[in-house]
């Protein structure tokens, strides 16, 4: 137990930004986080359904984190994540009726709309920290799978879903997913994993065959399908990252 705590402390100390990084990163990260959420909110005001606007914000944030991890490393990801936290918490503080809040809060999650903004946020944090502490730069795999694969599931289900199934929910709000949405998750997870493998210098050449890519994409889709409502942001980061680390490094 002490070893785990020591590892966590070392991780946070190693990724604590310098004053120069704070001076540059804080305003840029805040501006982009609020811009992404504002864009999603504007779409909502124009009549776009929350199933889409929520995932627009999701896609923009995870794509940004993937680029930061790839080009600048974990420290930049941690700094951006902190500023994105402020944007999300500001929207929650403003509450129902506010454009930023409504961009993320599903009507079908009533009366626990705030709960299902905060739970995915915290599971994103847990998934990201776990992947980074255990697998280092390969965390980009989970960012891309969650940012692309998970992001497509809800919009695809909203638009094409006909065969629905129930999933476990941590509240009284019933939750469903669809086979059509899960199929879209599988397809985009495959694209995301292939992209991550191409970008990562940690992958051993010849260890990333088509069968492995398809298997990891399938495992990612299953993780999304069986995760409790709001928890897939954690499982879809950790599961594919762990499998890529185990099979391809």
C-alpha positions in Angstrom: 0.0 0.0 0.0 2.8 2.4 0.9 4.4 1.6 -2.5 1.2 2.6 -4.3 1.0 5.9 -2.3 4.7 6.6 -3.0 4.2 6.0 -6.7 1.2 8.4 -6.8 3.2 11.1 -5.0 6.1 10.7 -7.4 3.7 11.0 -10.3 2.1 14.2 -9.1 5.5 15.8 -8.1 7.0 14.9 -11.5 4.0 16.4 -13.3 3.6 19.6 -11.3 4.0 22.5 -13.8 6.6 25.2 -13.5 5.6 28.9 -13.2 6.4 29.4 -16.8 4.1 26.4 -17.8 1.4 27.8 -15.6 1.7 31.3 -17.2 1.3 29.9 -20.7 -0.9 26.9 -20.1 -3.5 28.2 -17.7 -5.0 30.9 -20.0 -4.7 28.8 -23.1 -6.3 25.7 -21.5 -9.0 27.7 -19.9 -9.8 29.5 -23.1 -10.0 26.3 -25.1 -12.1 24.4 -22.4 -14.6 27.2 -22.3 -14.6 27.6 -26.1 -15.3 23.9 -26.6 -18.2 24.0 -24.0 -19.5 27.2 -25.5 -19.6 25.7 -28.9 -21.5 22.7 -27.7 -23.9 25.0 -25.9 -24.5 27.0 -29.0 -25.4 23.9 -30.9 -27.9 23.0 -28.1 -29.5 26.5 -28.4 -29.9 25.8 -32.1 -31.9 22.7 -31.4 -29.2 20.0 -31.6 -30.1 17.2 -29.2 -28.0 16.7 -26.0 -27.0 13.3 -27.2 -24.9 15.1 -29.8 -23.8 18.3 -28.0 -22.6 16.4 -25.0 -20.4 14.3 -27.3 -19.2 17.3 -29.3 -17.6 18.6 -26.1 -16.4 15.1 -25.2 -14.7 14.7 -28.6 -13.1 18.1 -28.5 -11.6 17.6 -25.0 -10.4 14.1 -25.5 -8.9 14.9 -28.9 -7.1 17.8 -27.3 -5.7 15.6 -24.5 -4.5 13.0 -27.0 -2.6 15.7 -28.9 -1.1 17.1 -25.8 0.0 13.7 -24.6 1.5 12.9 -28.0 3.4 16.2 -28.4 4.0 17.6 -24.9 3.6 14.8 -22.4 1.7 14.1 -19.2 2.4 17.4 -17.6 0.6 19.3 -20.3 -2.3 16.9 -20.0 -2.5 17.4 -16.2 -2.5 21.2 -16.6 -5.2 21.1 -19.3 -7.3 18.7 -17.2 -7.2 21.0 -14.3 -8.5 23.9 -16.4 -11.1 21.8 -18.0 -12.3 20.9 -14.5 -12.9 24.6 -13.8 -15.0 24.9 -17.0 -17.1 21.9 -16.1 -17.6 23.0 -12.5 -18.5 26.5 -13.6 -21.2 25.1 -15.8 -22.5 22.9 -12.9 -22.5 25.9 -10.6 -24.6 28.0 -13.1 -27.0 25.1 -13.3 -30.1 24.2 -15.3 -31.0 26.8 -17.9 -27.4 27.9 -18.5 -26.1 27.3 -22.0 -23.0 25.5 -20.8 -24.9 23.3 -18.4 -27.5 22.3 -20.9 -24.9 21.3 -23.4 -23.9 18.4 -21.1 -27.0 17.6 -19.1 -29.2 14.9 -20.6 -32.9 15.5 -20.2 -33.4 11.7 -19.8 -31.2 11.8 -16.7 -33.8 13.9 -14.8 -33.9 14.3 -11.8 -30.1 13.5 -11.6 -28.8 15.6 -14.5 -26.0 17.1 -12.4 -25.0 13.8 -11.0 -24.5 12.4 -14.6 -22.3 15.4 -15.5 -20.1 14.9 -12.4 -19.9 11.1 -12.5 -18.4 11.0 -16.1 -16.1 13.8 -15.1 -14.7 11.9 -12.1 -14.5 8.6 -14.0 -12.6 10.4 -16.8 -10.2 11.7 -14.1 -9.8 8.2 -12.6 -9.3 6.6 -16.0 -6.7 9.1 -17.1 -4.7 9.1 -13.9 -4.7 5.3 -13.8 -3.6 4.9 -17.4 -0.8 7.5 -17.0 0.5 6.1 -13.8 0.5 2.5 -15.0 1.3 2.8 -18.7 2.9 6.2 -19.2 2.7 7.7 -22.7 0.6 4.8 -23.9 -2.3 6.5 -22.1 -2.9 8.2 -25.5 -4.5 4.9 -26.6 -7.3 5.3 -24.0 -7.7 9.0 -24.8 -8.3 8.2 -28.5 -10.5 5.2 -27.9 -12.7 7.2 -25.5 -12.5 10.4 -27.5 -13.5 8.7 -30.8 -15.0 5.3 -29.9 -17.1 6.3 -26.9 -17.9 9.7 -28.5 -19.6 8.0 -31.5 -21.7 5.5 -29.4 -24.4 7.9 -28.1 -24.9 9.9 -31.3 -25.1 6.7 -33.3 -27.5 5.2 -30.8 -29.6 8.4 -30.8 -29.8 8.4 -34.6 -29.9 4.7 -35.5 -30.6 2.8 -32.3 -33.4 0.3 -32.7 -32.2 -2.7 -30.6 -31.7 -1.4 -27.0 -30.5 -3.1 -23.9 -30.5 -2.0 -20.3 -27.3 -1.2 -18.4 -26.6 -0.9 -14.7 -27.2 2.6 -13.3 -25.9 4.0 -10.0 -29.1 6.0 -9.6 -32.8 5.5 -10.1 -32.6 6.7 -13.6 -32.9 3.8 -16.1 -30.2 3.6 -18.6 -30.0 1.9 -22.0 -27.6 1.5 -24.9 -28.1 0.1 -28.3 -26.5 -2.6 -30.5 -26.2 0.0 -33.2 -24.3 2.3 -30.9 -22.1 -0.5 -29.7 -21.2 -1.4 -33.2 -20.2 2.2 -33.9 -18.1 2.1 -30.7 -16.3 -1.0 -32.0 -15.6 0.5 -35.5 -14.3 3.8 -34.2 -12.3 2.1 -31.4 -10.5 0.2 -34.1 -9.6 3.4 -35.9 -8.5 5.0 -32.7 -6.3 2.1 -31.6 -4.7 1.9 -35.1 -4.0 5.7 -34.9 -2.5 5.4 -31.4 -0.3 2.5 -32.4 1.0 4.5 -35.4 1.8 7.5 -33.2 3.3 5.7 -30.3 7.1 5.1 -30.2 6.6 2.4 -27.5 4.9 -0.1 -29.8 7.3 -2.9 -31.0 7.2 -3.2 -34.8 5.4 -6.4 -35.9 3.4 -6.7 -32.6 0.4 -4.8 -33.9 -1.3 -7.2 -36.3 -4.9 -6.8 -37.5 -6.2 -9.6 -35.3 -4.8 -7.9 -32.2 -6.3 -4.5 -33.3 -9.7 -6.1 -33.8 -9.6 -7.9 -30.5 -8.7 -4.8 -28.6 -11.4 -2.8 -30.4 -13.9 -5.6 -29.5 -12.8 -5.5 -25.8 -13.2 -1.7 -25.8 -16.8 -2.1 -27.2 -17.6 -4.7 -24.6 -16.2 -2.5 -21.8 -18.4 0.3 -23.0 -21.4 -1.9 -23.3 -21.2 -3.4 -19.8 -20.0 -0.3 -17.9 -22.4 1.3 -15.4 -24.1 4.4 -16.7 -21.5 7.2 -16.5 -18.5 4.9 -15.9 -17.4 4.1 -19.4 -15.0 7.1 -19.5 -12.9 5.1 -17.1 -13.1 1.6 -18.4 -12.6 2.7 -22.0 -9.4 4.4 -21.1 -7.9 1.7 -19.0 -9.0 -1.5 -20.9 -7.5 -0.7 -24.3 -4.4 0.9 -22.9 -3.7 -2.1 -20.7 -4.2 -4.5 -23.7 -2.0 -2.5 -26.0 0.7 -2.4 -23.3 0.4 -6.1 -22.7 0.3 -7.3 -26.3 2.3 -4.8 -28.3 5.2 -3.4 -26.2 
